[in-house]
Amino acid sequence: MRKVRSLGLAFLAGSLWCFGSAQTLCAQAPDSTAGNARALDSAIGKALGEIIKEGADLFNNRGDSAGCYRVFEAGLITVRPFLAHRPELQKRIDGAIAEARQQRTVVGRAFTLRSALGDVRKSLELSPAQDQGVRIEIAKDHVNFLAGKELVGRYQIGKDFAKPIFWPLLAPGGVRVTRSWPMEEAKSGESKDHPHQQSAWFCHGDVIPEGIEVKDKIRGIEGVDFWSIAKGHGWIVCTKVGKPQVNGSNGSLATHNGWRTADGIKIMDESRRIFFYSLGNARLLVFDIDLAASVCPITFGDTKEGAMGIRINDQIVEEARIDGKNVHGKGTIQNAEGKLKEKGCWGRISAWCDYSGSIDGKIVGLTILCDPKNPLPSCWHSRGYGLMAANPFGRTKAAFPAVKGRTDLVRLDKGQHLRLRYGILVHDGNAEAGRVAEHYEQFVKLRKAE
């Protein structure tokens, strides 16, 4: 049986100068016998970690995207023969290399291979139970969603929040993809605008309860504003949390919320089921939302401020305002049609919208997914400064180009329900490398099993 140290020799023979530390790691490993396969996997996984670091340095610090791509491709080609005992990983490598060579840009090629490197490394360094198993743990004022030992999101349902939010929300590898202010103090240079945009949430900025006088409300809002946290804002109160249901790589949690005015009068009920899936290099949270006009007829006002929203990490905004000046960020907004940036995505209807970029040297992204069977399509309230929200209720006043001229408002008679389904996908890579389009199709198919 070939020895692991030959992998280090292969690095040297291939003149891959960036793998110096990887050679040392591999040379220290034992023979590749069945009994030592785990040690072999661990050694290769660590070597791939060095490859990823070198590629990230080339891309982020030296601006050498072509060099980054060459390093990533050479690394995958070099380790492939040593994965004969893991044919599924060899298949992943072959597919990634072929896909990368079809990309039009060298950046796209590098992103594709970076995603594959992450997938292979994670599979090698984590046991199947750690890699796939999910847990949902209920505490007094929050619920933790974990993939193996890794926190994916903390669902905040305590009294300190005007509505339930997911914070923190993390991509594979523990990278925080949403902004932490105002829940935590902002660091120097971080933004402190729009304090109501708290990580990830669902609500609407004008919910009109027919027949109920709203005494304390926000100026300019006809009904109750659940988007803002200014004086007079509404409250979405989590009143019930069911028992988590977990089955290997997926789980679910049923909750109930009451939508209340600023002075505590309930105007609407909501049943919210959260489904959780571990997908290897991505994690998916699905929100099955049932809004019930249980108290009175409800009209959802015409405003851009809604509904399934996130505020992205400052490191990957498209543009930021620092010291009174607009500066370009590291992030990119992209929708399902391939339109880019705020200019191409804002106010348009699309199946999904993604925000991605490099956070602390790792390229990650967050996508909001809209179920095609939702009774209302969503326009995208996506901004270069970091907001991204799917809004099914905005019309002419919202100024969304896709619904220009429309004045019909969404209304529920007393006793009627409105069912909406959205997903939040956190993933490695950008929209292409993270295979967002494929994950969207999976999101659609999962509806049948939920």
Secondary structure per residue as TSV (DSSP state, phi and psi in degrees):
chain	resnum	aa	ss	phi	psi
A	1	M	-	360.0	136.3
A	2	R	-	-63.8	141.8
A	3	K	B	-88.3	153.2
A	4	V	T	-62.2	-32.8
A	5	R	H	-62.1	-20.1
A	6	S	H	-67.2	-21.3
A	7	L	H	-65.3	-42.9
A	8	G	H	-62.0	-39.5
A	9	L	H	-64.6	-36.2
A	10	A	H	-64.0	-39.2
A	11	F	H	-58.5	-44.6
A	12	L	H	-67.1	-45.6
A	13	A	H	-62.3	-31.8
A	14	G	T	-82.5	4.6
A	15	S	T	57.1	33.8
A	16	L	-	-88.9	85.5
A	17	W	G	-60.4	-21.3
A	18	C	G	-78.3	-4.7
A	19	F	G	-102.4	23.4
A	20	G	H	-54.3	-50.4
A	21	S	H	-68.5	-30.3
A	22	A	H	-64.9	-36.1
A	23	Q	H	-60.1	-42.5
A	24	T	H	-63.2	-43.8
A	25	L	H	-59.1	-45.7
A	26	C	H	-73.4	-33.0
A	27	A	H	-67.8	-21.0
A	28	Q	T	-86.5	-8.5
A	29	A	S	-83.2	156.1
A	30	P	-	-80.1	-178.7
A	31	D	B	-59.7	154.6
A	32	S	-	-87.9	62.7
A	33	T	-	-88.9	167.4
A	34	A	G	-59.0	-38.1
A	35	G	G	-69.0	-22.7
A	36	N	G	-110.2	16.2
A	37	A	H	-58.7	-34.0
A	38	R	H	-65.5	-40.9
A	39	A	H	-66.1	-37.5
A	40	L	H	-61.4	-47.8
A	41	D	H	-58.2	-43.1
A	42	S	H	-64.6	-42.2
A	43	A	H	-64.4	-44.4
A	44	I	H	-65.1	-39.9
A	45	G	H	-59.5	-42.1
A	46	K	H	-67.1	-38.6
A	47	A	H	-62.3	-41.3
A	48	L	H	-63.0	-33.8
A	49	G	H	-59.8	-38.7
A	50	E	H	-68.1	-37.1
A	51	I	H	-62.8	-44.0
A	52	I	H	-61.6	-42.8
A	53	K	H	-62.5	-44.2
A	54	E	H	-64.7	-42.6
A	55	G	H	-62.4	-42.0
A	56	A	H	-63.4	-37.3
A	57	D	H	-64.6	-43.6
A	58	L	H	-61.8	-42.9
A	59	F	H	-73.3	-49.7
A	60	N	H	-84.9	-36.9
A	61	N	T	-101.5	-26.0
A	62	R	S	-112.2	-6.8
A	63	G	-	66.2	24.5
A	64	D	-	-104.3	79.6
A	65	S	H	-68.6	-33.3
A	66	A	H	-66.1	-42.1
A	67	G	H	-63.7	-39.9
A	68	C	H	-59.3	-45.8
A	69	Y	H	-61.3	-44.0
A	70	R	H	-63.4	-41.1
A	71	V	H	-62.9	-46.0
A	72	F	H	-62.9	-44.3
A	73	E	H	-65.9	-45.4
A	74	A	H	-60.8	-40.0
A	75	G	H	-62.8	-44.5
A	76	L	H	-66.3	-41.4
A	77	I	H	-63.4	-37.9
A	78	T	H	-69.0	-41.4
A	79	V	H	-81.9	-18.0
A	80	R	G	-53.6	-45.9
A	81	P	G	-61.7	-22.4
A	82	F	G	-88.4	7.2
A	83	L	G	-114.6	29.5
A	84	A	T	-60.2	-27.6
A	85	H	T	-81.6	-3.9
A	86	R	-	-129.2	70.6
A	87	P	H	-59.7	-28.0
A	88	E	H	-67.1	-30.3
A	89	L	H	-77.8	-35.2
A	90	Q	H	-61.0	-39.9
A	91	K	H	-64.4	-39.9
A	92	R	H	-63.1	-42.2
A	93	I	H	-64.3	-47.1
A	94	D	H	-58.9	-45.0
A	95	G	H	-64.1	-40.8
A	96	A	H	-66.7	-42.0
A	97	I	H	-64.0	-43.8
A	98	A	H	-63.3	-42.7
A	99	E	H	-64.3	-41.7
A	100	A	H	-62.3	-39.9
A	101	R	H	-68.8	-15.1
A	102	Q	H	-89.8	-12.3
A	103	Q	-	-68.4	144.3
A	104	R	S	-75.5	-29.5
A	105	T	S	-116.1	151.7
A	106	V	H	-67.5	-29.0
A	107	V	H	-64.6	-43.9
A	108	G	H	-61.4	-38.0
A	109	R	H	-63.8	-44.6
A	110	A	H	-63.4	-43.0
A	111	F	H	-61.1	-42.1
A	112	T	H	-61.4	-44.9
A	113	L	H	-72.9	-31.7
A	114	R	H	-62.3	-40.3
A	115	S	H	-62.7	-42.5
A	116	A	H	-65.7	-41.5
A	117	L	H	-58.5	-43.0
A	118	G	H	-63.4	-42.1
A	119	D	H	-62.1	-48.8
A	120	V	H	-64.5	-44.6
A	121	R	H	-61.4	-44.9
A	122	K	H	-63.5	-41.9
A	123	S	H	-63.5	-33.9
A	124	L	H	-76.2	-38.4
A	125	E	H	-91.8	-14.2
A	126	L	S	-114.0	143.0
A	127	S	-	-71.0	159.1
A	128	P	H	-54.3	-38.7
A	129	A	H	-65.1	-40.9
A	130	Q	H	-69.5	-36.9
A	131	D	H	-74.4	-35.1
A	132	Q	H	-107.3	-36.4
A	133	G	-	-66.3	139.6
A	134	V	E	-113.6	156.9
A	135	R	E	-136.5	145.6
A	136	I	E	-127.2	113.5
A	137	E	E	-117.7	122.8
A	138	I	E	-93.4	128.4
A	139	A	-	-116.5	-174.2
A	140	K	S	-62.1	-46.3
A	141	D	S	-125.3	14.3
A	142	H	E	-160.6	169.1
A	143	V	E	-130.6	127.5
A	144	N	E	-93.1	134.9
A	145	F	E	-113.9	117.0
A	146	L	E	-123.7	143.5
A	147	A	E	-108.9	108.2
A	148	G	T	63.8	-125.6
A	149	K	T	-95.9	1.0
A	150	E	E	-96.6	124.0
A	151	L	E	-68.9	128.5
A	152	V	E	-100.4	-40.9
A	153	G	E	-162.2	150.4
A	154	R	E	-117.1	116.2
A	155	Y	E	-87.6	109.2
A	156	Q	E	-87.9	119.4
A	157	I	-	-127.0	16.0
A	158	G	S	-81.0	174.2
A	159	K	T	-71.7	-12.7
A	160	D	T	-75.1	-9.7
A	161	F	S	-114.6	139.5
A	162	A	S	-70.7	-19.1
A	163	K	S	-158.1	159.2
A	164	P	-	-62.4	137.0
A	165	I	E	-136.0	156.5
A	166	F	E	-97.7	113.1
A	167	W	E	-159.4	132.0
A	168	P	E	-72.8	164.0
A	169	L	E	-126.3	125.7
A	170	L	E	-127.4	139.8
A	171	A	E	-80.4	166.8
A	172	P	T	-51.5	137.1
A	173	G	T	93.4	1.6
A	174	G	T	80.1	22.8
A	175	V	E	-85.0	122.4
A	176	R	E	-72.8	117.8
A	177	V	-	-98.3	-11.4
A	178	T	B	-113.6	160.9
A	179	R	-	-70.0	144.9
A	180	S	-	-99.4	-14.9
A	181	W	T	-80.6	140.0
A	182	P	T	-95.7	9.3
A	183	M	T	-66.3	-32.0
A	184	E	S	-123.9	157.8
A	185	E	-	-62.7	137.3
A	186	A	-	-72.6	140.1
A	187	K	-	-81.6	168.1
A	188	S	T	-57.6	128.5
A	189	G	T	89.2	-8.2
A	190	E	-	-86.3	154.5
A	191	S	-	-75.8	152.4
A	192	K	-	-137.9	40.4
A	193	D	-	-101.8	163.3
A	194	H	-	46.4	67.7
A	195	P	T	-63.0	-15.9
A	196	H	T	-79.1	-13.5
A	197	Q	-	-86.3	84.4
A	198	Q	-	-105.7	89.3
A	199	S	S	65.5	-83.5
A	200	A	E	-152.3	135.1
A	201	W	E	-159.4	168.9
A	202	F	E	-133.3	131.0
A	203	C	E	-172.7	-170.6
A	204	H	E	-147.1	151.3
A	205	G	S	-85.9	-5.4
A	206	D	-	-156.9	98.0
A	207	V	E	-112.0	116.7
A	208	I	E	-103.1	112.5
A	209	P	E	-90.7	107.9
A	210	E	T	-68.6	129.3
A	211	G	T	89.3	-4.3
A	212	I	-	-114.5	122.9
A	213	E	-	-75.1	126.3
A	214	V	-	-97.6	100.5
A	215	K	-	-76.8	-42.7
A	216	D	S	-112.1	105.3
A	217	K	-	-143.4	170.2
A	218	I	-	-85.2	139.0
A	219	R	T	-57.3	135.1
A	220	G	T	87.9	-4.5
A	221	I	-	-105.8	129.2
A	222	E	S	-73.3	-38.1
A	223	G	S	-114.1	-122.9
A	224	V	B	-112.1	131.8
A	225	D	-	-97.2	108.7
A	226	F	S	-95.9	-4.3
A	227	W	S	-82.8	-43.5
A	228	S	-	-80.4	164.8
A	229	I	-	-124.0	20.7
A	230	A	S	-74.0	167.9
A	231	K	T	-55.5	128.2
A	232	G	T	99.2	2.0
A	233	H	-	-71.7	158.1
A	234	G	-	-83.3	170.1
A	235	W	E	-125.9	133.8
A	236	I	E	-107.5	108.4
A	237	V	E	-106.0	123.2
A	238	C	E	-76.6	115.7
A	239	T	E	-105.1	-12.6
A	240	K	E	-154.8	137.1
A	241	V	E	-128.1	122.1
A	242	G	-	-79.9	-175.7
A	243	K	-	-82.9	130.4
A	244	P	-	-61.7	143.0
A	245	Q	E	-114.1	119.8
A	246	V	E	-127.6	135.3
A	247	N	E	-142.1	85.7
A	248	G	T	67.2	-112.0
A	249	S	T	-89.4	10.2
A	250	N	E	-145.0	159.9
A	251	G	E	-159.3	173.6
A	252	S	E	-151.9	160.2
A	253	L	E	-146.4	128.2
A	254	A	E	-97.8	133.1
A	255	T	E	-134.0	166.0
A	256	H	E	-133.9	136.6
A	257	N	E	-124.7	145.3
A	258	G	E	-108.6	128.4
A	259	W	E	-93.1	120.7
A	260	R	E	-127.5	152.5
A	261	T	-	-72.2	173.6
A	262	A	T	-59.3	-30.8
A	263	D	T	-97.1	18.0
A	264	G	S	90.3	9.8
A	265	I	-	-86.1	124.3
A	266	K	E	-73.9	133.3
A	267	I	E	-118.3	-14.7
A	268	M	E	-161.2	150.3
A	269	D	E	-109.8	152.3
A	270	E	E	-139.6	129.9
A	271	S	E	-101.0	123.6
A	272	R	E	-125.5	115.0
A	273	R	E	-103.9	132.5
A	274	I	E	-113.1	120.8
A	275	F	E	-104.6	143.1
A	276	F	E	-130.9	127.4
A	277	Y	E	-131.2	133.6
A	278	S	E	-96.5	119.6
A	279	L	-	-120.0	36.0
A	280	G	S	78.2	-101.8
A	281	N	S	-89.2	17.3
A	282	A	E	-151.7	157.4
A	283	R	E	-130.6	142.7
A	284	L	E	-126.2	127.6
A	285	L	E	-112.0	124.2
A	286	V	E	-111.6	132.7
A	287	F	E	-111.4	111.9
A	288	D	E	-100.3	106.8
A	289	I	E	-112.1	125.5
A	290	D	E	-119.2	105.9
A	291	L	E	-93.3	125.2
A	292	A	E	-118.5	124.8
A	293	A	-	-81.2	70.1
A	294	S	-	-80.8	-19.0
A	295	V	S	-105.7	-41.4
A	296	C	S	-162.5	168.7
A	297	P	-	-60.4	143.8
A	298	I	E	-125.4	134.1
A	299	T	E	-120.0	134.6
A	300	F	E	-95.1	114.4
A	301	G	-	-67.5	160.8
A	302	D	S	-83.3	98.9
A	303	T	-	-150.6	150.9
A	304	K	S	-75.8	-11.8
A	305	E	-	-83.6	81.7
A	306	G	E	-177.9	167.6
A	307	A	E	-136.0	-57.0
A	308	M	E	-90.1	103.8
A	309	G	E	-129.5	160.3
A	310	I	E	-142.4	156.9
A	311	R	E	-118.8	114.5
A	312	I	B	-74.4	156.7
A	313	N	-	-53.5	135.2
A	314	D	G	-55.2	-27.5
A	315	Q	G	-65.9	-21.0
A	316	I	G	-123.8	27.7
A	317	V	-	-70.5	159.8
A	318	E	S	-75.3	-36.8
A	319	E	E	-148.1	149.3
A	320	A	E	-134.1	155.3
A	321	R	E	-109.2	107.8
A	322	I	E	-121.0	126.4
A	323	D	T	52.4	40.3
A	324	G	T	78.8	7.2
A	325	K	E	-122.6	143.3
A	326	N	E	-82.3	127.9
A	327	V	E	-128.0	150.8
A	328	H	E	-73.8	137.8
A	329	G	-	-98.2	-174.5
A	330	K	S	-95.0	-3.0
A	331	G	-	-98.7	167.4
A	332	T	E	-139.0	136.4
A	333	I	E	-96.2	135.6
A	334	Q	E	-144.3	139.5
A	335	N	E	-108.6	-178.0
A	336	A	T	-65.5	-23.1
A	337	E	T	-88.1	1.8
A	338	G	-	85.1	5.0
A	339	K	-	-69.7	144.3
A	340	L	B	-118.7	153.6
A	341	K	H	66.2	169.6
A	342	E	H	-55.6	-41.9
A	343	K	H	-59.0	-37.1
A	344	G	H	-87.2	-17.1
A	345	C	H	-113.3	-28.4
A	346	W	T	-65.2	131.9
A	347	G	T	75.6	4.5
A	348	R	-	-95.8	157.8
A	349	I	B	-93.3	131.4
A	350	S	-	-155.7	155.7
A	351	A	S	-69.1	-30.7
A	352	W	E	-155.4	162.9
A	353	C	E	-143.1	137.9
A	354	D	E	-124.3	143.8
A	355	Y	E	-124.1	121.0
A	356	S	E	-146.2	162.0
A	357	G	E	168.6	-170.4
A	358	S	E	-95.3	120.9
A	359	I	E	-117.0	117.7
A	360	D	T	52.2	39.7
A	361	G	T	87.1	-2.1
A	362	K	E	-118.7	132.2
A	363	I	E	-83.8	120.8
A	364	V	E	-139.7	169.3
A	365	G	E	-153.8	167.3
A	366	L	E	-134.7	131.2
A	367	T	E	-123.3	136.3
A	368	I	E	-99.2	130.8
A	369	L	E	-112.9	136.6
A	370	C	E	-110.9	126.3
A	371	D	-	-67.2	131.2
A	372	P	T	-66.2	-15.6
A	373	K	T	-91.8	2.8
A	374	N	S	-57.8	137.6
A	375	P	S	-66.2	-14.9
A	376	L	S	-130.3	126.4
A	377	P	-	-70.8	157.5
A	378	S	-	-108.9	134.6
A	379	C	E	-89.1	154.5
A	380	W	E	-102.1	119.8
A	381	H	-	-96.1	74.6
A	382	S	-	-112.7	125.3
A	383	R	-	-119.6	147.8
A	384	G	T	-63.8	-23.0
A	385	Y	T	-79.4	-7.1
A	386	G	S	131.9	-9.4
A	387	L	E	-82.1	141.4
A	388	M	E	-145.9	122.1
A	389	A	E	-146.1	140.2
A	390	A	E	-95.9	120.7
A	391	N	E	-122.2	112.2
A	392	P	S	-89.9	-4.7
A	393	F	S	-106.2	-19.8
A	394	G	-	-67.1	144.1
A	395	R	-	-133.0	-137.2
A	396	T	T	-61.0	-44.2
A	397	K	T	-63.4	-30.0
A	398	A	T	-69.1	-20.5
A	399	A	T	69.9	22.0
A	400	F	-	-71.0	125.0
A	401	P	G	-58.9	-32.1
A	402	A	G	-68.6	-20.0
A	403	V	G	-124.3	27.4
A	404	K	T	-57.3	130.5
A	405	G	T	90.2	-10.7
A	406	R	-	-82.8	134.1
A	407	T	-	-121.8	-1.3
A	408	D	-	-69.8	127.2
A	409	L	-	-100.9	153.7
A	410	V	E	-81.1	122.4
A	411	R	E	-131.6	140.6
A	412	L	E	-117.2	125.8
A	413	D	-	-68.1	158.4
A	414	K	T	-57.0	130.1
A	415	G	T	95.1	-14.7
A	416	Q	-	-80.3	158.6
A	417	H	E	-123.6	152.1
A	418	L	E	-125.4	121.6
A	419	R	E	-106.5	125.8
A	420	L	E	-130.8	147.1
A	421	R	E	-135.5	125.4
A	422	Y	E	-132.4	159.2
A	423	G	E	-128.2	149.7
A	424	I	E	-119.4	117.2
A	425	L	E	-108.3	124.8
A	426	V	E	-110.1	132.3
A	427	H	E	-148.7	161.4
A	428	D	E	-75.2	154.5
A	429	G	S	74.7	-178.0
A	430	N	S	-86.6	-167.2
A	431	A	T	-62.2	-35.9
A	432	E	T	-74.0	-55.7
A	433	A	T	-64.6	-32.0
A	434	G	T	-79.7	0.5
A	435	R	T	53.6	46.8
A	436	V	H	-61.5	-41.4
A	437	A	H	-60.2	-40.1
A	438	E	H	-66.7	-42.7
A	439	H	H	-65.1	-31.8
A	440	Y	H	-63.4	-44.3
A	441	E	H	-61.2	-37.9
A	442	Q	H	-65.2	-41.8
A	443	F	H	-56.5	-43.2
A	444	V	H	-64.7	-44.3
A	445	K	H	-68.2	-31.5
A	446	L	H	-64.6	-20.4
A	447	R	G	-55.3	-37.4
A	448	K	G	-64.1	-28.0
A	449	A	G	-92.5	-7.3
A	450	E	-	-88.0	360.0
